[in-house]
Amino acid sequence: MCIIQLVRWGIEIAEKELIMTEIMREIEKQAKLLSAEERELLAERLLATVSGAPLSAIDLAWLEEAERRYWLWKEGRTKGIAAERALEDIRRELCR
């Protein structure tokens, strides 16, 4: 590759990064308008995509179930149980 091609390639990358930065700034601005809980859920979904591997149907189903349960708890439509008790229940079930 000659110097001119490298420079052109570098300029193209810089232009794409500039555009992406503008898009990211707008997304960040919009995300800050969300509630703390919504930002947390959005962050979790975004982090799940970082590995590069798409979520399986099972992973998506569990994510949706976790969100459903969280919102039921948040709205006071269900009660949570202490982690210690939940783990005791699980151990008891596994030891049967």
Biopython code that builds the backbone (N, CA, C, O; Angstrom):
import numpy as np
from Bio.PDB.StructureBuilder import StructureBuilder

atoms = [
    (1, "MET", "N", (0.849, -1.169, 0.000)),
    (1, "MET", "CA", (0.000, 0.000, 0.000)),
    (1, "MET", "C", (0.898, 1.236, 0.000)),
    (1, "MET", "O", (1.851, 1.312, 0.775)),
    (2, "CYS", "N", (0.598, 2.188, -0.855)),
    (2, "CYS", "CA", (1.423, 3.392, -0.903)),
    (2, "CYS", "C", (0.967, 4.400, 0.152)),
    (2, "CYS", "O", (-0.107, 4.262, 0.738)),
    (3, "ILE", "N", (1.797, 5.407, 0.379)),
    (3, "ILE", "CA", (1.521, 6.423, 1.411)),
    (3, "ILE", "C", (0.187, 7.114, 1.150)),
    (3, "ILE", "O", (-0.584, 7.342, 2.083)),
    (4, "ILE", "N", (-0.094, 7.449, -0.102)),
    (4, "ILE", "CA", (-1.338, 8.171, -0.430)),
    (4, "ILE", "C", (-2.552, 7.319, -0.055)),
    (4, "ILE", "O", (-3.527, 7.831, 0.494)),
    (5, "GLN", "N", (-2.489, 6.020, -0.352)),
    (5, "GLN", "CA", (-3.604, 5.135, -0.002)),
    (5, "GLN", "C", (-3.773, 5.054, 1.516)),
    (5, "GLN", "O", (-4.897, 5.062, 2.018)),
    (6, "LEU", "N", (-2.672, 4.978, 2.235)),
    (6, "LEU", "CA", (-2.740, 4.935, 3.691)),
    (6, "LEU", "C", (-3.361, 6.200, 4.259)),
    (6, "LEU", "O", (-4.172, 6.140, 5.183)),
    (7, "VAL", "N", (-2.977, 7.361, 3.698)),
    (7, "VAL", "CA", (-3.530, 8.632, 4.159)),
    (7, "VAL", "C", (-5.025, 8.682, 3.879)),
    (7, "VAL", "O", (-5.801, 9.083, 4.746)),
    (8, "ARG", "N", (-5.441, 8.279, 2.674)),
    (8, "ARG", "CA", (-6.871, 8.261, 2.337)),
    (8, "ARG", "C", (-7.634, 7.330, 3.266)),
    (8, "ARG", "O", (-8.724, 7.668, 3.729)),
    (9, "TRP", "N", (-7.067, 6.158, 3.541)),
    (9, "TRP", "CA", (-7.689, 5.199, 4.429)),
    (9, "TRP", "C", (-7.817, 5.789, 5.829)),
    (9, "TRP", "O", (-8.847, 5.616, 6.480)),
    (10, "GLY", "N", (-6.788, 6.481, 6.296)),
    (10, "GLY", "CA", (-6.823, 7.129, 7.604)),
    (10, "GLY", "C", (-7.875, 8.213, 7.677)),
    (10, "GLY", "O", (-8.552, 8.351, 8.696)),
    (11, "ILE", "N", (-8.022, 8.985, 6.613)),
    (11, "ILE", "CA", (-9.035, 10.046, 6.563)),
    (11, "ILE", "C", (-10.436, 9.441, 6.599)),
    (11, "ILE", "O", (-11.317, 9.950, 7.292)),
    (12, "GLU", "N", (-10.643, 8.349, 5.848)),
    (12, "GLU", "CA", (-11.951, 7.685, 5.851)),
    (12, "GLU", "C", (-12.309, 7.186, 7.248)),
    (12, "GLU", "O", (-13.445, 7.346, 7.695)),
    (13, "ILE", "N", (-11.355, 6.590, 7.926)),
    (13, "ILE", "CA", (-11.603, 6.103, 9.285)),
    (13, "ILE", "C", (-11.916, 7.269, 10.218)),
    (13, "ILE", "O", (-12.850, 7.188, 11.017)),
    (14, "ALA", "N", (-11.144, 8.352, 10.124)),
    (14, "ALA", "CA", (-11.362, 9.520, 10.977)),
    (14, "ALA", "C", (-12.753, 10.107, 10.745)),
    (14, "ALA", "O", (-13.426, 10.508, 11.694)),
    (15, "GLU", "N", (-13.182, 10.155, 9.480)),
    (15, "GLU", "CA", (-14.515, 10.679, 9.173)),
    (15, "GLU", "C", (-15.598, 9.791, 9.778)),
    (15, "GLU", "O", (-16.579, 10.299, 10.322)),
    (16, "LYS", "N", (-15.434, 8.470, 9.690)),
    (16, "LYS", "CA", (-16.414, 7.546, 10.271)),
    (16, "LYS", "C", (-16.449, 7.697, 11.780)),
    (16, "LYS", "O", (-17.525, 7.672, 12.377)),
    (17, "GLU", "N", (-15.288, 7.855, 12.407)),
    (17, "GLU", "CA", (-15.243, 8.022, 13.863)),
    (17, "GLU", "C", (-15.918, 9.322, 14.280)),
    (17, "GLU", "O", (-16.589, 9.364, 15.312)),
    (18, "LEU", "N", (-15.749, 10.388, 13.491)),
    (18, "LEU", "CA", (-16.382, 11.664, 13.799)),
    (18, "LEU", "C", (-17.894, 11.520, 13.737)),
    (18, "LEU", "O", (-18.599, 11.991, 14.630)),
    (19, "ILE", "N", (-18.398, 10.874, 12.693)),
    (19, "ILE", "CA", (-19.836, 10.669, 12.552)),
    (19, "ILE", "C", (-20.345, 9.808, 13.700)),
    (19, "ILE", "O", (-21.380, 10.114, 14.293)),
    (20, "MET", "N", (-19.632, 8.742, 14.016)),
    (20, "MET", "CA", (-20.061, 7.866, 15.098)),
    (20, "MET", "C", (-20.076, 8.611, 16.419)),
    (20, "MET", "O", (-20.964, 8.395, 17.244)),
    (21, "THR", "N", (-19.110, 9.479, 16.626)),
    (21, "THR", "CA", (-19.070, 10.255, 17.853)),
    (21, "THR", "C", (-20.304, 11.141, 17.966)),
    (21, "THR", "O", (-20.880, 11.260, 19.047)),
    (22, "GLU", "N", (-20.714, 11.761, 16.871)),
    (22, "GLU", "CA", (-21.907, 12.601, 16.881)),
    (22, "GLU", "C", (-23.147, 11.768, 17.195)),
    (22, "GLU", "O", (-24.000, 12.190, 17.976)),
    (23, "ILE", "N", (-23.248, 10.590, 16.590)),
    (23, "ILE", "CA", (-24.384, 9.704, 16.848)),
    (23, "ILE", "C", (-24.372, 9.275, 18.317)),
    (23, "ILE", "O", (-25.407, 9.277, 18.983)),
    (24, "MET", "N", (-23.187, 8.909, 18.810)),
    (24, "MET", "CA", (-23.088, 8.483, 20.203)),
    (24, "MET", "C", (-23.468, 9.609, 21.156)),
    (24, "MET", "O", (-24.108, 9.364, 22.178)),
    (25, "ARG", "N", (-23.086, 10.822, 20.837)),
    (25, "ARG", "CA", (-23.461, 11.957, 21.698)),
    (25, "ARG", "C", (-24.973, 12.122, 21.746)),
    (25, "ARG", "O", (-25.537, 12.381, 22.809)),
    (26, "GLU", "N", (-25.626, 11.974, 20.612)),
    (26, "GLU", "CA", (-27.081, 12.115, 20.568)),
    (26, "GLU", "C", (-27.749, 10.988, 21.348)),
    (26, "GLU", "O", (-28.702, 11.225, 22.090)),
    (27, "ILE", "N", (-27.257, 9.775, 21.186)),
    (27, "ILE", "CA", (-27.822, 8.643, 21.927)),
    (27, "ILE", "C", (-27.629, 8.859, 23.416)),
    (27, "ILE", "O", (-28.546, 8.626, 24.203)),
    (28, "GLU", "N", (-26.443, 9.303, 23.806)),
    (28, "GLU", "CA", (-26.175, 9.556, 25.222)),
    (28, "GLU", "C", (-27.120, 10.624, 25.764)),
    (28, "GLU", "O", (-27.642, 10.498, 26.872)),
    (29, "LYS", "N", (-27.335, 11.671, 24.980)),
    (29, "LYS", "CA", (-28.233, 12.752, 25.389)),
    (29, "LYS", "C", (-29.649, 12.210, 25.616)),
    (29, "LYS", "O", (-30.298, 12.550, 26.605)),
    (30, "GLN", "N", (-30.120, 11.362, 24.692)),
    (30, "GLN", "CA", (-31.455, 10.784, 24.818)),
    (30, "GLN", "C", (-31.521, 9.808, 25.998)),
    (30, "GLN", "O", (-32.514, 9.771, 26.725)),
    (31, "ALA", "N", (-30.454, 9.016, 26.183)),
    (31, "ALA", "CA", (-30.442, 8.039, 27.273)),
    (31, "ALA", "C", (-30.500, 8.719, 28.631)),
    (31, "ALA", "O", (-31.084, 8.177, 29.569)),
    (32, "LYS", "N", (-29.909, 9.891, 28.748)),
    (32, "LYS", "CA", (-29.917, 10.608, 30.023)),
    (32, "LYS", "C", (-31.315, 11.079, 30.408)),
    (32, "LYS", "O", (-31.561, 11.407, 31.568)),
    (33, "LEU", "N", (-32.225, 11.113, 29.451)),
    (33, "LEU", "CA", (-33.604, 11.495, 29.731)),
    (33, "LEU", "C", (-34.396, 10.342, 30.363)),
    (33, "LEU", "O", (-35.472, 10.557, 30.919)),
    (34, "LEU", "N", (-33.861, 9.126, 30.275)),
    (34, "LEU", "CA", (-34.528, 7.962, 30.849)),
    (34, "LEU", "C", (-34.377, 7.964, 32.363)),
    (34, "LEU", "O", (-33.494, 8.619, 32.917)),
    (35, "SER", "N", (-35.251, 7.221, 33.015)),
    (35, "SER", "CA", (-35.123, 7.062, 34.470)),
    (35, "SER", "C", (-33.885, 6.218, 34.758)),
    (35, "SER", "O", (-33.338, 5.573, 33.862)),
    (36, "ALA", "N", (-33.456, 6.229, 36.001)),
    (36, "ALA", "CA", (-32.283, 5.442, 36.382)),
    (36, "ALA", "C", (-32.505, 3.958, 36.085)),
    (36, "ALA", "O", (-31.600, 3.275, 35.605)),
    (37, "GLU", "N", (-33.701, 3.465, 36.369)),
    (37, "GLU", "CA", (-34.001, 2.061, 36.119)),
    (37, "GLU", "C", (-33.955, 1.741, 34.632)),
    (37, "GLU", "O", (-33.436, 0.698, 34.235)),
    (38, "GLU", "N", (-34.498, 2.634, 33.810)),
    (38, "GLU", "CA", (-34.477, 2.411, 32.362)),
    (38, "GLU", "C", (-33.051, 2.450, 31.823)),
    (38, "GLU", "O", (-32.696, 1.658, 30.950)),
    (39, "ARG", "N", (-32.229, 3.370, 32.340)),
    (39, "ARG", "CA", (-30.822, 3.432, 31.916)),
    (39, "ARG", "C", (-30.087, 2.158, 32.299)),
    (39, "ARG", "O", (-29.255, 1.661, 31.540)),
    (40, "GLU", "N", (-30.399, 1.629, 33.485)),
    (40, "GLU", "CA", (-29.753, 0.392, 33.928)),
    (40, "GLU", "C", (-30.112, -0.770, 33.010)),
    (40, "GLU", "O", (-29.240, -1.544, 32.614)),
    (41, "LEU", "N", (-31.391, -0.893, 32.673)),
    (41, "LEU", "CA", (-31.815, -1.966, 31.773)),
    (41, "LEU", "C", (-31.196, -1.802, 30.386)),
    (41, "LEU", "O", (-30.778, -2.781, 29.767)),
    (42, "LEU", "N", (-31.139, -0.564, 29.903)),
    (42, "LEU", "CA", (-30.523, -0.305, 28.606)),
    (42, "LEU", "C", (-29.050, -0.683, 28.635)),
    (42, "LEU", "O", (-28.549, -1.303, 27.697)),
    (43, "ALA", "N", (-28.360, -0.317, 29.694)),
    (43, "ALA", "CA", (-26.935, -0.646, 29.830)),
    (43, "ALA", "C", (-26.730, -2.159, 29.831)),
    (43, "ALA", "O", (-25.803, -2.663, 29.196)),
    (44, "GLU", "N", (-27.586, -2.874, 30.538)),
    (44, "GLU", "CA", (-27.472, -4.329, 30.569)),
    (44, "GLU", "C", (-27.648, -4.921, 29.182)),
    (44, "GLU", "O", (-26.903, -5.815, 28.781)),
    (45, "ARG", "N", (-28.629, -4.424, 28.454)),
    (45, "ARG", "CA", (-28.851, -4.936, 27.093)),
    (45, "ARG", "C", (-27.676, -4.612, 26.178)),
    (45, "ARG", "O", (-27.271, -5.445, 25.367)),
    (46, "LEU", "N", (-27.129, -3.406, 26.304)),
    (46, "LEU", "CA", (-25.978, -3.036, 25.481)),
    (46, "LEU", "C", (-24.751, -3.869, 25.837)),
    (46, "LEU", "O", (-24.031, -4.327, 24.950)),
    (47, "LEU", "N", (-24.515, -4.065, 27.115)),
    (47, "LEU", "CA", (-23.366, -4.876, 27.536)),
    (47, "LEU", "C", (-23.482, -6.312, 27.042)),
    (47, "LEU", "O", (-22.474, -6.950, 26.735)),
    (48, "ALA", "N", (-24.682, -6.810, 26.969)),
    (48, "ALA", "CA", (-24.884, -8.175, 26.492)),
    (48, "ALA", "C", (-24.468, -8.331, 25.031)),
    (48, "ALA", "O", (-24.196, -9.442, 24.578)),
    (49, "THR", "N", (-24.419, -7.226, 24.298)),
    (49, "THR", "CA", (-24.049, -7.292, 22.880)),
    (49, "THR", "C", (-22.561, -7.080, 22.653)),
    (49, "THR", "O", (-22.094, -7.231, 21.524)),
    (50, "VAL", "N", (-21.805, -6.739, 23.681)),
    (50, "VAL", "CA", (-20.391, -6.426, 23.524)),
    (50, "VAL", "C", (-19.575, -7.647, 23.123)),
    (50, "VAL", "O", (-18.596, -7.511, 22.389)),
    (51, "SER", "N", (-19.944, -8.811, 23.575)),
    (51, "SER", "CA", (-19.172, -10.016, 23.279)),
    (51, "SER", "C", (-19.148, -10.318, 21.789)),
    (51, "SER", "O", (-18.304, -11.086, 21.328)),
    (52, "GLY", "N", (-20.046, -9.735, 21.046)),
    (52, "GLY", "CA", (-20.091, -9.968, 19.614)),
    (52, "GLY", "C", (-21.022, -11.107, 19.233)),
    (52, "GLY", "O", (-21.522, -11.151, 18.109)),
    (53, "ALA", "N", (-21.258, -12.020, 20.151)),
    (53, "ALA", "CA", (-22.153, -13.129, 19.871)),
    (53, "ALA", "C", (-23.584, -12.696, 20.153)),
    (53, "ALA", "O", (-23.860, -12.132, 21.212)),
    (54, "PRO", "N", (-24.491, -12.948, 19.229)),
    (54, "PRO", "CA", (-25.880, -12.566, 19.485)),
    (54, "PRO", "C", (-26.457, -13.406, 20.610)),
    (54, "PRO", "O", (-26.037, -14.541, 20.837)),
    (55, "LEU", "N", (-27.417, -12.836, 21.303)),
    (55, "LEU", "CA", (-28.076, -13.571, 22.373)),
    (55, "LEU", "C", (-28.906, -14.703, 21.777)),
    (55, "LEU", "O", (-29.555, -14.542, 20.744)),
    (56, "SER", "N", (-28.872, -15.833, 22.438)),
    (56, "SER", "CA", (-29.682, -16.962, 21.984)),
    (56, "SER", "C", (-31.141, -16.692, 22.339)),
    (56, "SER", "O", (-31.447, -15.773, 23.099)),
    (57, "ALA", "N", (-32.020, -17.489, 21.790)),
    (57, "ALA", "CA", (-33.447, -17.348, 22.098)),
    (57, "ALA", "C", (-33.688, -17.563, 23.592)),
    (57, "ALA", "O", (-34.542, -16.909, 24.190)),
    (58, "ILE", "N", (-32.932, -18.479, 24.187)),
    (58, "ILE", "CA", (-33.073, -18.741, 25.620)),
    (58, "ILE", "C", (-32.600, -17.535, 26.424)),
    (58, "ILE", "O", (-33.260, -17.125, 27.379)),
    (59, "ASP", "N", (-31.444, -16.961, 26.034)),
    (59, "ASP", "CA", (-30.936, -15.770, 26.723)),
    (59, "ASP", "C", (-31.943, -14.628, 26.640)),
    (59, "ASP", "O", (-32.208, -13.951, 27.633)),
    (60, "LEU", "N", (-32.500, -14.419, 25.453)),
    (60, "LEU", "CA", (-33.497, -13.350, 25.281)),
    (60, "LEU", "C", (-34.731, -13.604, 26.136)),
    (60, "LEU", "O", (-35.277, -12.682, 26.741)),
    (61, "ALA", "N", (-35.166, -14.860, 26.183)),
    (61, "ALA", "CA", (-36.345, -15.194, 26.989)),
    (61, "ALA", "C", (-36.074, -14.916, 28.461)),
    (61, "ALA", "O", (-36.934, -14.371, 29.152)),
    (62, "TRP", "N", (-34.877, -15.284, 28.957)),
    (62, "TRP", "CA", (-34.545, -15.020, 30.361)),
    (62, "TRP", "C", (-34.428, -13.527, 30.629)),
    (62, "TRP", "O", (-34.838, -13.050, 31.687)),
    (63, "LEU", "N", (-33.874, -12.794, 29.683)),
    (63, "LEU", "CA", (-33.768, -11.345, 29.841)),
    (63, "LEU", "C", (-35.149, -10.714, 29.940)),
    (63, "LEU", "O", (-35.390, -9.867, 30.801)),
    (64, "GLU", "N", (-36.051, -11.125, 29.063)),
    (64, "GLU", "CA", (-37.420, -10.607, 29.099)),
    (64, "GLU", "C", (-38.113, -10.983, 30.406)),
    (64, "GLU", "O", (-38.831, -10.171, 30.989)),
    (65, "GLU", "N", (-37.895, -12.221, 30.865)),
    (65, "GLU", "CA", (-38.505, -12.664, 32.124)),
    (65, "GLU", "C", (-37.963, -11.868, 33.304)),
    (65, "GLU", "O", (-38.720, -11.478, 34.194)),
    (66, "ALA", "N", (-36.655, -11.625, 33.315)),
    (66, "ALA", "CA", (-36.052, -10.843, 34.397)),
    (66, "ALA", "C", (-36.604, -9.425, 34.407)),
    (66, "ALA", "O", (-36.903, -8.881, 35.470)),
    (67, "GLU", "N", (-36.742, -8.821, 33.220)),
    (67, "GLU", "CA", (-37.307, -7.468, 33.143)),
    (67, "GLU", "C", (-38.756, -7.454, 33.606)),
    (67, "GLU", "O", (-39.177, -6.540, 34.315)),
    (68, "ARG", "N", (-39.526, -8.478, 33.202)),
    (68, "ARG", "CA", (-40.931, -8.565, 33.611)),
    (68, "ARG", "C", (-41.027, -8.652, 35.126)),
    (68, "ARG", "O", (-41.815, -7.939, 35.746)),
    (69, "ARG", "N", (-40.224, -9.528, 35.718)),
    (69, "ARG", "CA", (-40.243, -9.678, 37.162)),
    (69, "ARG", "C", (-39.795, -8.399, 37.859)),
    (69, "ARG", "O", (-40.370, -8.013, 38.877)),
    (70, "TYR", "N", (-38.770, -7.738, 37.317)),
    (70, "TYR", "CA", (-38.287, -6.502, 37.920)),
    (70, "TYR", "C", (-39.396, -5.453, 37.951)),
    (70, "TYR", "O", (-39.618, -4.809, 38.976)),
    (71, "TRP", "N", (-40.092, -5.283, 36.824)),
    (71, "TRP", "CA", (-41.137, -4.255, 36.774)),
    (71, "TRP", "C", (-42.320, -4.607, 37.664)),
    (71, "TRP", "O", (-42.935, -3.710, 38.242)),
    (72, "LEU", "N", (-42.655, -5.887, 37.791)),
    (72, "LEU", "CA", (-43.711, -6.294, 38.727)),
    (72, "LEU", "C", (-43.321, -5.912, 40.148)),
    (72, "LEU", "O", (-44.137, -5.389, 40.908)),
    (73, "TRP", "N", (-42.055, -6.180, 40.501)),
    (73, "TRP", "CA", (-41.566, -5.807, 41.833)),
    (73, "TRP", "C", (-41.542, -4.296, 41.999)),
    (73, "TRP", "O", (-41.964, -3.773, 43.031)),
    (74, "LYS", "N", (-41.051, -3.601, 40.993)),
    (74, "LYS", "CA", (-40.938, -2.140, 41.052)),
    (74, "LYS", "C", (-42.309, -1.487, 41.230)),
    (74, "LYS", "O", (-42.437, -0.491, 41.942)),
    (75, "GLU", "N", (-43.328, -2.045, 40.585)),
    (75, "GLU", "CA", (-44.686, -1.502, 40.671)),
    (75, "GLU", "C", (-45.412, -1.974, 41.917)),
    (75, "GLU", "O", (-46.564, -1.598, 42.135)),
    (76, "GLY", "N", (-44.764, -2.793, 42.743)),
    (76, "GLY", "CA", (-45.391, -3.279, 43.973)),
    (76, "GLY", "C", (-46.398, -4.386, 43.753)),
    (76, "GLY", "O", (-47.200, -4.674, 44.641)),
    (77, "ARG", "N", (-46.375, -5.009, 42.596)),
    (77, "ARG", "CA", (-47.335, -6.057, 42.289)),
    (77, "ARG", "C", (-46.855, -7.435, 42.727)),
    (77, "ARG", "O", (-47.596, -8.414, 42.637)),
    (78, "THR", "N", (-45.617, -7.507, 43.199)),
    (78, "THR", "CA", (-45.066, -8.742, 43.750)),
    (78, "THR", "C", (-44.016, -8.369, 44.780)),
    (78, "THR", "O", (-43.493, -7.255, 44.775)),
    (79, "LYS", "N", (-43.714, -9.307, 45.662)),
    (79, "LYS", "CA", (-42.712, -9.047, 46.692)),
    (79, "LYS", "C", (-41.469, -9.871, 46.397)),
    (79, "LYS", "O", (-41.551, -10.985, 45.880)),
    (80, "GLY", "N", (-40.331, -9.310, 46.728)),
    (80, "GLY", "CA", (-39.088, -10.032, 46.577)),
    (80, "GLY", "C", (-38.813, -10.862, 47.822)),
    (80, "GLY", "O", (-39.443, -10.678, 48.864)),
    (81, "ILE", "N", (-37.862, -11.777, 47.693)),
    (81, "ILE", "CA", (-37.415, -12.527, 48.863)),
    (81, "ILE", "C", (-35.914, -12.324, 49.001)),
    (81, "ILE", "O", (-35.207, -12.099, 48.019)),
    (82, "ALA", "N", (-35.449, -12.407, 50.231)),
    (82, "ALA", "CA", (-34.028, -12.198, 50.489)),
    (82, "ALA", "C", (-33.204, -13.247, 49.752)),
    (82, "ALA", "O", (-33.618, -14.399, 49.623)),
    (83, "ALA", "N", (-32.040, -12.838, 49.274)),
    (83, "ALA", "CA", (-31.162, -13.750, 48.543)),
    (83, "ALA", "C", (-30.808, -14.961, 49.392)),
    (83, "ALA", "O", (-30.748, -16.081, 48.885)),
    (84, "GLU", "N", (-30.572, -14.738, 50.691)),
    (84, "GLU", "CA", (-30.222, -15.835, 51.587)),
    (84, "GLU", "C", (-31.320, -16.900, 51.601)),
    (84, "GLU", "O", (-31.042, -18.097, 51.540)),
    (85, "ARG", "N", (-32.558, -16.445, 51.680)),
    (85, "ARG", "CA", (-33.677, -17.403, 51.695)),
    (85, "ARG", "C", (-33.814, -18.098, 50.344)),
    (85, "ARG", "O", (-34.056, -19.303, 50.283)),
    (86, "ALA", "N", (-33.659, -17.341, 49.270)),
    (86, "ALA", "CA", (-33.763, -17.929, 47.930)),
    (86, "ALA", "C", (-32.712, -19.018, 47.748)),
    (86, "ALA", "O", (-33.007, -20.088, 47.216)),
    (87, "LEU", "N", (-31.478, -18.741, 48.194)),
    (87, "LEU", "CA", (-30.414, -19.731, 48.065)),
    (87, "LEU", "C", (-30.688, -20.953, 48.932)),
    (87, "LEU", "O", (-30.412, -22.080, 48.521)),
    (88, "GLU", "N", (-31.224, -20.740, 50.116)),
    (88, "GLU", "CA", (-31.596, -21.877, 50.978)),
    (88, "GLU", "C", (-32.637, -22.748, 50.283)),
    (88, "GLU", "O", (-32.533, -23.975, 50.286)),
    (89, "ASP", "N", (-33.640, -22.106, 49.688)),
    (89, "ASP", "CA", (-34.689, -22.847, 48.971)),
    (89, "ASP", "C", (-34.090, -23.650, 47.818)),
    (89, "ASP", "O", (-34.464, -24.802, 47.597)),
    (90, "ILE", "N", (-33.174, -23.047, 47.098)),
    (90, "ILE", "CA", (-32.540, -23.723, 45.957)),
    (90, "ILE", "C", (-31.733, -24.920, 46.447)),
    (90, "ILE", "O", (-31.817, -26.008, 45.877)),
    (91, "ARG", "N", (-30.951, -24.716, 47.506)),
    (91, "ARG", "CA", (-30.151, -25.819, 48.056)),
    (91, "ARG", "C", (-31.048, -26.976, 48.501)),
    (91, "ARG", "O", (-30.750, -28.144, 48.253)),
    (92, "ARG", "N", (-32.142, -26.626, 49.156)),
    (92, "ARG", "CA", (-33.085, -27.637, 49.630)),
    (92, "ARG", "C", (-33.648, -28.441, 48.441)),
    (92, "ARG", "O", (-33.765, -29.664, 48.510)),
    (93, "GLU", "N", (-33.986, -27.746, 47.369)),
    (93, "GLU", "CA", (-34.532, -28.425, 46.179)),
    (93, "GLU", "C", (-33.486, -29.315, 45.523)),
    (93, "GLU", "O", (-33.802, -30.417, 45.073)),
    (94, "LEU", "N", (-32.252, -28.848, 45.465)),
    (94, "LEU", "CA", (-31.194, -29.616, 44.813)),
    (94, "LEU", "C", (-30.799, -30.853, 45.612)),
    (94, "LEU", "O", (-30.322, -31.834, 45.041)),
    (95, "CYS", "N", (-30.994, -30.814, 46.928)),
    (95, "CYS", "CA", (-30.597, -31.934, 47.788)),
    (95, "CYS", "C", (-31.664, -33.015, 47.888)),
    (95, "CYS", "O", (-31.450, -34.017, 48.570)),
    (96, "ARG", "N", (-32.771, -32.849, 47.252)),
    (96, "ARG", "CA", (-33.851, -33.855, 47.302)),
    (96, "ARG", "C", (-33.459, -35.113, 46.597)),
    (96, "ARG", "O", (-34.244, -36.060, 46.541)),
]
sb = StructureBuilder()
sb.init_structure("model")
sb.init_model(0)
sb.init_chain("A")
sb.init_seg("    ")
for serial, (resi, resn, name, xyz) in enumerate(atoms, 1):
    if name == "N":
        sb.init_residue(resn, " ", resi, " ")
    sb.init_atom(name, np.array(xyz, "f"), 0.0, 1.0, " ", f" {name:<3s}", serial, name[0])
structure = sb.get_structure()
